[in-house]
Amino acid sequence: MHGGIPIALLATAVATLAPQPQATARPPLPAPAVSTAHLPRFPYLRWPGEFVPRNGPVEQTLGHFRFWDGNALQDVEGRTYLVTLVRRERGKPFDEPLIRRTIEGDLVRMGAVRIASGRIPPSALATINQADKQALLPGLGDVRNNPVQTWIIRRPDRQIWIQFTEGPGQTSIAVVATRPD
Protein backbone atom coordinates (compact mmCIF):
# COMPACT_ATOMS: atom_id res chain seq x y z
CA MET A 1 0.00 0.00 0.00
CA HIS A 2 1.19 3.44 -0.86
CA GLY A 3 -0.34 6.38 1.00
CA GLY A 4 -3.00 4.17 2.53
CA ILE A 5 -4.82 3.33 -0.76
CA PRO A 6 -4.47 -0.20 -2.04
CA ILE A 7 -3.12 -0.31 -5.62
CA ALA A 8 -5.99 -2.59 -6.74
CA LEU A 9 -8.56 -0.08 -5.46
CA LEU A 10 -6.72 2.77 -7.17
CA ALA A 11 -6.59 0.82 -10.46
CA THR A 12 -10.34 0.11 -10.24
CA ALA A 13 -11.12 3.78 -9.64
CA VAL A 14 -8.96 4.86 -12.59
CA ALA A 15 -10.60 2.25 -14.86
CA THR A 16 -14.04 3.50 -13.81
CA LEU A 17 -13.10 7.09 -14.67
CA ALA A 18 -11.50 6.19 -17.99
CA PRO A 19 -13.55 7.00 -21.07
CA GLN A 20 -15.76 4.11 -22.06
CA PRO A 21 -16.07 3.16 -25.72
CA GLN A 22 -19.27 4.49 -27.23
CA ALA A 23 -21.39 2.81 -29.85
CA THR A 24 -20.19 4.29 -33.10
CA ALA A 25 -22.11 5.04 -36.25
CA ARG A 26 -22.00 2.61 -39.10
CA PRO A 27 -18.82 3.14 -41.16
CA PRO A 28 -19.34 4.89 -44.50
CA LEU A 29 -20.04 2.71 -47.49
CA PRO A 30 -17.34 2.39 -50.11
CA ALA A 31 -17.82 4.70 -53.09
CA PRO A 32 -19.82 3.05 -55.87
CA ALA A 33 -17.98 2.22 -59.07
CA VAL A 34 -18.12 4.83 -61.82
CA SER A 35 -20.98 4.08 -64.20
CA THR A 36 -20.71 4.78 -67.91
CA ALA A 37 -24.16 3.34 -68.69
CA HIS A 38 -26.47 5.40 -70.88
CA LEU A 39 -28.55 7.94 -68.95
CA PRO A 40 -31.91 9.16 -70.22
CA ARG A 41 -32.67 12.87 -70.02
CA PHE A 42 -32.85 14.41 -66.53
CA PRO A 43 -34.51 13.35 -64.17
CA TYR A 44 -33.35 9.99 -65.59
CA LEU A 45 -36.29 7.96 -64.27
CA ARG A 46 -39.45 7.02 -66.13
CA TRP A 47 -42.65 5.58 -64.74
CA PRO A 48 -45.62 3.77 -66.24
CA GLY A 49 -48.26 5.98 -67.84
CA GLU A 50 -50.85 5.07 -65.22
CA PHE A 51 -48.93 7.27 -62.74
CA VAL A 52 -48.88 11.07 -62.93
CA PRO A 53 -47.37 13.84 -60.80
CA ARG A 54 -49.59 15.31 -58.11
CA ASN A 55 -49.38 19.11 -58.24
CA GLY A 56 -46.61 18.91 -60.85
CA PRO A 57 -42.92 18.24 -60.21
CA VAL A 58 -40.54 20.73 -58.62
CA GLU A 59 -37.44 21.19 -60.76
CA GLN A 60 -34.57 23.54 -59.87
CA THR A 61 -31.31 24.27 -61.65
CA LEU A 62 -29.68 24.55 -58.22
CA GLY A 63 -31.57 23.07 -55.31
CA HIS A 64 -30.98 20.58 -52.53
CA PHE A 65 -32.48 17.55 -50.85
CA ARG A 66 -31.83 15.71 -47.57
CA PHE A 67 -31.01 12.10 -48.53
CA TRP A 68 -30.97 9.25 -46.01
CA ASP A 69 -27.71 7.28 -46.33
CA GLY A 70 -28.62 4.68 -43.70
CA ASN A 71 -26.71 6.58 -41.06
CA ALA A 72 -27.57 10.27 -41.37
CA LEU A 73 -29.30 12.77 -43.62
CA GLN A 74 -26.97 14.14 -46.29
CA ASP A 75 -27.78 17.59 -47.69
CA VAL A 76 -26.96 17.22 -51.38
CA GLU A 77 -26.99 20.22 -53.76
CA GLY A 78 -27.30 20.30 -57.51
CA ARG A 79 -29.90 20.06 -60.24
CA THR A 80 -33.00 18.94 -58.37
CA TYR A 81 -36.23 17.16 -59.27
CA LEU A 82 -38.90 16.35 -56.67
CA VAL A 83 -42.20 14.68 -57.47
CA THR A 84 -45.05 12.75 -55.86
CA LEU A 85 -46.75 10.29 -58.19
CA VAL A 86 -50.36 9.18 -57.88
CA ARG A 87 -52.70 7.07 -60.02
CA ARG A 88 -53.93 8.75 -63.20
CA GLU A 89 -57.40 7.29 -62.62
CA ARG A 90 -58.69 8.00 -59.15
CA GLY A 91 -60.30 5.13 -57.30
CA LYS A 92 -58.10 2.42 -58.80
CA PRO A 93 -55.62 0.69 -56.49
CA PHE A 94 -52.09 2.06 -56.46
CA ASP A 95 -49.68 -0.59 -57.77
CA GLU A 96 -46.64 -0.11 -55.50
CA PRO A 97 -44.83 -3.24 -56.74
CA LEU A 98 -45.11 -2.07 -60.38
CA ILE A 99 -43.64 1.36 -59.75
CA ARG A 100 -40.92 -0.08 -57.47
CA ARG A 101 -39.90 -2.64 -60.12
CA THR A 102 -39.86 0.07 -62.80
CA ILE A 103 -37.74 2.50 -60.76
CA GLU A 104 -35.35 -0.17 -59.45
CA GLY A 105 -34.95 -1.64 -62.96
CA ASP A 106 -34.07 1.79 -64.37
CA LEU A 107 -31.60 2.44 -61.56
CA VAL A 108 -29.83 -0.89 -62.01
CA ARG A 109 -29.56 -0.32 -65.80
CA MET A 110 -27.97 3.08 -65.13
CA GLY A 111 -25.38 1.58 -62.77
CA ALA A 112 -26.91 2.86 -59.53
CA VAL A 113 -26.03 1.35 -56.17
CA ARG A 114 -28.54 1.22 -53.33
CA ILE A 115 -26.94 2.71 -50.23
CA ALA A 116 -29.92 2.65 -47.86
CA SER A 117 -33.30 1.03 -47.48
CA GLY A 118 -35.66 1.39 -44.54
CA ARG A 119 -37.24 3.94 -42.28
CA ILE A 120 -35.56 7.20 -41.39
CA PRO A 121 -35.36 7.52 -37.59
CA PRO A 122 -37.55 10.25 -36.08
CA SER A 123 -34.43 11.82 -34.50
CA ALA A 124 -32.93 12.32 -37.99
CA LEU A 125 -36.21 13.71 -39.38
CA ALA A 126 -36.31 16.17 -36.48
CA THR A 127 -33.14 17.81 -37.86
CA ILE A 128 -35.05 19.06 -40.93
CA ASN A 129 -36.50 22.49 -40.21
CA GLN A 130 -40.18 23.13 -40.99
CA ALA A 131 -39.48 25.34 -44.02
CA ASP A 132 -37.31 22.61 -45.60
CA LYS A 133 -39.91 19.94 -44.81
CA GLN A 134 -42.49 21.94 -46.76
CA ALA A 135 -40.12 22.69 -49.66
CA LEU A 136 -38.89 19.08 -49.89
CA LEU A 137 -42.31 17.45 -49.37
CA PRO A 138 -42.86 16.40 -53.02
CA GLY A 139 -39.68 14.28 -52.81
CA LEU A 140 -39.95 13.29 -49.15
CA GLY A 141 -43.45 11.88 -49.15
CA ASP A 142 -44.65 10.32 -45.91
CA VAL A 143 -41.21 9.40 -44.53
CA ARG A 144 -42.57 9.32 -40.98
CA ASN A 145 -44.62 6.23 -41.82
CA ASN A 146 -43.00 4.69 -44.89
CA PRO A 147 -39.53 3.34 -45.70
CA VAL A 148 -37.21 4.96 -48.24
CA GLN A 149 -34.67 3.65 -50.69
CA THR A 150 -31.62 5.77 -51.50
CA TRP A 151 -29.43 5.09 -54.53
CA ILE A 152 -26.32 6.73 -56.00
CA ILE A 153 -25.08 6.77 -59.58
CA ARG A 154 -21.43 7.79 -59.71
CA ARG A 155 -20.40 9.34 -63.02
CA PRO A 156 -16.98 10.63 -64.11
CA ASP A 157 -18.24 14.23 -63.77
CA ARG A 158 -20.88 14.07 -61.01
CA GLN A 159 -22.93 11.96 -58.62
CA ILE A 160 -26.65 11.44 -58.95
CA TRP A 161 -28.59 10.79 -55.76
CA ILE A 162 -32.06 9.24 -55.95
CA GLN A 163 -34.45 8.54 -53.09
CA PHE A 164 -37.97 7.23 -53.30
CA THR A 165 -40.64 6.64 -50.69
CA GLU A 166 -43.57 4.34 -51.30
CA GLY A 167 -46.83 4.61 -49.48
CA PRO A 168 -50.43 3.68 -49.95
CA GLY A 169 -51.65 5.70 -52.92
CA GLN A 170 -48.42 7.50 -53.82
CA THR A 171 -44.68 7.32 -54.46
CA SER A 172 -42.40 10.30 -53.85
CA ILE A 173 -39.13 10.66 -55.74
CA ALA A 174 -36.16 12.99 -55.25
CA VAL A 175 -33.29 13.25 -57.77
CA VAL A 176 -30.25 15.50 -57.35
CA ALA A 177 -27.40 15.59 -59.86
CA THR A 178 -24.41 17.24 -58.21
CA ARG A 179 -22.43 19.82 -60.09
CA PRO A 180 -18.95 18.86 -61.23
CA ASP A 181 -16.25 19.97 -58.79
Secondary structure in CASP SS format (residue, H / E / C, confidence):
PFRMAT SS
TARGET T0000
AUTHOR 0000-0000-0000
METHOD secondary structure of the structure
MODEL  1
M C 1.00
H E 1.00
G C 1.00
G C 1.00
I E 1.00
P C 1.00
I H 1.00
A H 1.00
L H 1.00
L H 1.00
A H 1.00
T H 1.00
A H 1.00
V H 1.00
A H 1.00
T H 1.00
L H 1.00
A C 1.00
P C 1.00
Q C 1.00
P C 1.00
Q C 1.00
A C 1.00
T C 1.00
A C 1.00
R C 1.00
P C 1.00
P C 1.00
L C 1.00
P C 1.00
A C 1.00
P C 1.00
A C 1.00
V E 1.00
S C 1.00
T C 1.00
A C 1.00
H C 1.00
L C 1.00
P C 1.00
R C 1.00
F C 1.00
P C 1.00
Y C 1.00
L C 1.00
R C 1.00
W C 1.00
P C 1.00
G C 1.00
E C 1.00
F E 1.00
V E 1.00
P E 1.00
R C 1.00
N C 1.00
G C 1.00
P C 1.00
V E 1.00
E E 1.00
Q E 1.00
T E 1.00
L E 1.00
G E 1.00
H E 1.00
F E 1.00
R E 1.00
F E 1.00
W E 1.00
D C 1.00
G C 1.00
N C 1.00
A C 1.00
L E 1.00
Q E 1.00
D E 1.00
V E 1.00
E E 1.00
G E 1.00
R E 1.00
T E 1.00
Y E 1.00
L E 1.00
V E 1.00
T E 1.00
L E 1.00
V E 1.00
R E 1.00
R C 1.00
E C 1.00
R C 1.00
G C 1.00
K C 1.00
P C 1.00
F C 1.00
D C 1.00
E H 1.00
P H 1.00
L H 1.00
I H 1.00
R H 1.00
R H 1.00
T H 1.00
I H 1.00
E H 1.00
G H 1.00
D H 1.00
L H 1.00
V H 1.00
R H 1.00
M C 1.00
G C 1.00
A C 1.00
V E 1.00
R E 1.00
I E 1.00
A E 1.00
S E 1.00
G E 1.00
R C 1.00
I C 1.00
P C 1.00
P H 1.00
S H 1.00
A H 1.00
L H 1.00
A C 1.00
T C 1.00
I C 1.00
N C 1.00
Q H 1.00
A H 1.00
D H 1.00
K H 1.00
Q H 1.00
A H 1.00
L H 1.00
L H 1.00
P H 1.00
G H 1.00
L H 1.00
G C 1.00
D C 1.00
V C 1.00
R C 1.00
N C 1.00
N C 1.00
P C 1.00
V E 1.00
Q E 1.00
T E 1.00
W E 1.00
I E 1.00
I E 1.00
R E 1.00
R C 1.00
P C 1.00
D C 1.00
R C 1.00
Q E 1.00
I E 1.00
W E 1.00
I E 1.00
Q E 1.00
F E 1.00
T E 1.00
E E 1.00
G E 1.00
P C 1.00
G C 1.00
Q E 1.00
T E 1.00
S E 1.00
I E 1.00
A E 1.00
V E 1.00
V E 1.00
A E 1.00
T C 1.00
R C 1.00
P C 1.00
D C 1.00
END
